Amino acid sequence: MKWVELKTEAQLDEIREESKQSPVLIFKHSSRCSISRAALDRLERNWKEEEVSPVKPYFLDLISFRSTSDSVASQFDVEHESPQVLIIENGRSVYNQSHFNINYTHILKAIKG
């Protein structure tokens, strides 16, 4: 999986624009949480580029970039959770799950519509 690091609030504007062309996935990760590590490992193990292309995956370390994480929650109108995955299409969140509800098969279904 080829993550793009999400560090700044300015990147959220880029994500909104990118999502008008193809879906964008944001994974909010807490390095202090074992559930977050397990959910991330499971997603990375199951991720198949050929199935999710052209989805662009962003990785947000919410401990290091807390204000960016807060902006994700407010700008995409989702309650903050960790770990959390969002799918952004046409500038808005069309799917979000957290903890062990983060499931590759469900993400794939959401992307395929």
Order of alpha helices (4+ residues) and beta strands (2+ residues): beta-alpha-beta-alpha-alpha-beta-alpha-beta-beta-alpha
